[in-house]
């Protein structure tokens, strides 16, 4: 399958499906980026600062597809 065929198929996807594809591609790219993985490991190993936490409702609001 060519890139052009993929582009046409992706253009026809619903917004939510396209968002899932984008997230998947970003995750693939991140897995190949050693500095990203090292930074993520550093964040995981750092004690949590609860002042920076958000509730589930706020989290959902931030991740909701943009309208317009």
Backbone torsions as a table, in degrees:
resi	resn	phi	psi	omega
1	UNK	NA	134.1	-178.2
2	UNK	-84.3	163.3	176.8
3	UNK	-60.6	-40.4	-179.0
4	UNK	-63.7	-39.3	177.6
5	UNK	-65.9	-42.6	177.3
6	UNK	-59.8	-44.2	180.0
7	UNK	-60.0	-42.7	179.7
8	UNK	-65.3	-41.5	178.3
9	UNK	-63.7	-44.6	-179.6
10	UNK	-64.3	-37.5	179.5
11	UNK	-63.0	-26.6	-178.8
12	UNK	-87.3	-3.2	-178.9
13	UNK	-75.6	154.0	172.4
14	UNK	-67.4	157.3	-177.2
15	UNK	-53.9	-45.1	-177.5
16	UNK	-65.0	-40.8	178.5
17	UNK	-66.1	-40.3	178.7
18	UNK	-65.3	-37.6	177.3
19	UNK	-62.7	-39.4	178.5
20	UNK	-65.8	-39.7	177.7
21	UNK	-63.9	-43.3	179.5
22	UNK	-62.3	-43.6	178.9
23	UNK	-62.0	-40.9	178.9
24	UNK	-62.9	-45.4	-179.7
25	UNK	-65.1	-39.2	177.0
26	UNK	-64.0	-40.5	179.6
27	UNK	-64.4	-38.1	176.1
28	UNK	-62.8	-43.1	-179.9
29	UNK	-64.7	-42.3	-179.9
30	UNK	-63.6	-36.5	179.6
31	UNK	-64.3	-23.8	-180.0
32	UNK	-93.8	-1.2	-176.8
33	UNK	-104.9	100.8	-176.1
34	UNK	-60.0	-38.5	-178.4
35	UNK	-68.6	-34.6	176.4
36	UNK	-64.3	-46.4	-179.2
37	UNK	-63.3	-39.5	178.2
38	UNK	-65.5	-41.4	178.7
39	UNK	-65.8	-38.5	178.1
40	UNK	-65.9	-42.3	177.9
41	UNK	-62.0	-39.2	178.8
42	UNK	-63.2	-41.8	178.7
43	UNK	-65.6	-39.8	179.5
44	UNK	-64.3	-37.4	-177.5
45	UNK	-80.0	-13.2	-179.4
46	UNK	-83.0	134.5	178.4
47	UNK	-56.1	142.6	-176.7
48	UNK	-69.0	142.2	174.8
49	UNK	-108.9	98.5	-173.6
50	UNK	-63.1	-15.8	178.4
51	UNK	-68.5	-16.0	-178.8
52	UNK	-101.3	2.8	-179.3
53	UNK	-76.5	152.7	172.6
54	UNK	-123.2	152.5	178.0
55	UNK	-74.9	168.1	-178.8
56	UNK	-62.6	-37.2	179.0
57	UNK	-63.2	-43.9	178.1
58	UNK	-65.3	-40.5	178.0
59	UNK	-59.6	-47.2	178.2
60	UNK	-61.6	-40.9	179.8
61	UNK	-62.3	-42.7	-179.0
62	UNK	-67.3	-31.0	-177.8
63	UNK	-92.4	-6.6	-179.0
64	UNK	-64.0	143.8	177.5
65	UNK	-59.1	141.0	178.8
66	UNK	-73.2	137.6	178.1
67	UNK	-97.4	142.2	174.6
68	UNK	114.3	NA	NA
